[in-house]
Structures are given as structure tokens and as C-alpha cells.
Amino acid sequence: SKLVNSMTTPGGNLTGVASGVATSKSMEWFKRLFPNIQSVLVLHNPKDGSSIQSLKSLQKTADNLSVSTKVLDIEDPDTLEESLASIPEDIDGIYVLPSAVITVHADMIVKSAINNGLPTAATSQLAHKGITVTYGIQYFALGEQAARIANQILKGSLPSELPVQLAEFFLEINLKTIKSIGLKISDDYLGQADRIIN
């Protein structure tokens, strides 16, 4: 349902921050940083709405980039562990879709990826866990945006007159993991990252 009249003039008694889905842009960055990627293993939870929505966006973008996807349905840790233990030889990278069932085991995913010499990507805040590249929102920054809007309202501004803001998206690169799997990325791309983990 439509909650506001428009992003610039929401009307009514609502405003806020729109987060959206960054899966498409995240996949674009994955291919840009690692141009040799041709086939990606996608870790997906078919029972998670966020994962389902993100999968559609990911597959469309991957098709446009001439990257094939092999989707693995992950509903529990055992399935994840089994899948990571038998990654097909033609896989060039691993993409982690947003689902707590999967992302909570980021350490396991990263360990397997390093053992297989594969880069990884996600929209979730997983770069600090070892995922090589992530592009998406940071919940702390999102909270700060919302707090600034709330402060304006507390000072007398009407919600109907405050434009709905777009969430800030952040590119994070884990250079330590990239080096550990023997890959390199250009300094130009590193210069565009919001955060680099060494």
C-alpha cells in the first residue's frame, strides 16, 4: 500500500527513511571487482521473504552481466555445511543473500570460500566477518538518519513537510580476505570504498 503521497512531499503524518534493496548494485560491484567471475553460488533461504525478494533482483542483474547462478536452498546449518563442503569446480564466487539462518554462519562461509580460493559478496554488514565485498545499508547509519528526522519533528517541523530520505549505502571491502585467497583489486576501486578492512 502507498504510505506517502510522494518522496518529496509525503503528506499526512508520515515521513522517514526508505532503505530499499541493494542486491543489484551489490552484484554489480562483485563483478566489477572480480571481472573473471562467470558462475556464482547463491546461498538462499526459500522461507525468508528478504532472501526471496533479493534472489529475483540478483538473478536479473547476473543475467545482464552474463554471470550464471547456481542457487542453493539453505534452511538450517547442517544443509549449509554440507553445501559448502562440496562446492562445484566451475564456481567462481559465492553470494550470500540476506537471511539470519545463513548470515549468522558467515565465519563458516568465509572459511570455505578461502579454502576454495573464492571471493564472496553480500548486502548484509558482513565485511568485518570476512566477506570480501558488501554493498548495502548500515543499521547504525540508518538509525542516525531517522534520529535527525525525529529531531526536526520534535523542534516543530511537520512530518508531512519533511521529504522521505533515501538510506545511505556503503561499499565495504575486506582486503585481508582478498589477499588470503590470492586475488587483487585495483587501487581505483579501493578508493571508492567507504570502508576497507585490512
Rosetta blueprint (number, residue, H / E / L):
1 S L
2 K L
3 L L
4 V L
5 N L
6 S L
7 M L
8 T L
9 T L
10 P L
11 G L
12 G L
13 N L
14 L L
15 T L
16 G L
17 V E
18 A E
19 S L
20 G L
21 V L
22 A L
23 T H
24 S H
25 K H
26 S H
27 M H
28 E H
29 W H
30 F H
31 K H
32 R H
33 L H
34 F L
35 P L
36 N L
37 I L
38 Q L
39 S E
40 V E
41 L E
42 V E
43 L E
44 H E
45 N L
46 P L
47 K L
48 D L
49 G H
50 S H
51 S H
52 I H
53 Q H
54 S H
55 L H
56 K H
57 S H
58 L H
59 Q H
60 K H
61 T H
62 A H
63 D H
64 N H
65 L L
66 S L
67 V L
68 S E
69 T E
70 K E
71 V E
72 L E
73 D E
74 I L
75 E L
76 D L
77 P H
78 D H
79 T H
80 L H
81 E H
82 E H
83 S H
84 L H
85 A L
86 S L
87 I L
88 P L
89 E L
90 D L
91 I L
92 D L
93 G E
94 I E
95 Y E
96 V E
97 L L
98 P L
99 S L
100 A H
101 V H
102 I H
103 T H
104 V L
105 H L
106 A H
107 D H
108 M H
109 I H
110 V H
111 K H
112 S H
113 A H
114 I H
115 N H
116 N L
117 G L
118 L L
119 P L
120 T E
121 A E
122 A E
123 T L
124 S L
125 Q L
126 L L
127 A H
128 H H
129 K H
130 G L
131 I L
132 T L
133 V E
134 T E
135 Y E
136 G E
137 I E
138 Q L
139 Y H
140 F H
141 A H
142 L H
143 G H
144 E H
145 Q H
146 A H
147 A H
148 R H
149 I H
150 A H
151 N H
152 Q H
153 I H
154 L H
155 K L
156 G L
157 S L
158 L L
159 P H
160 S H
161 E H
162 L L
163 P L
164 V L
165 Q E
166 L E
167 A L
168 E L
169 F E
170 F E
171 L E
172 E E
173 I E
174 N E
175 L H
176 K H
177 T H
178 I H
179 K H
180 S H
181 I L
182 G L
183 L L
184 K L
185 I L
186 S L
187 D H
188 D H
189 Y H
190 L H
191 G L
192 Q L
193 A L
194 D L
195 R E
196 I E
197 I E
198 N L
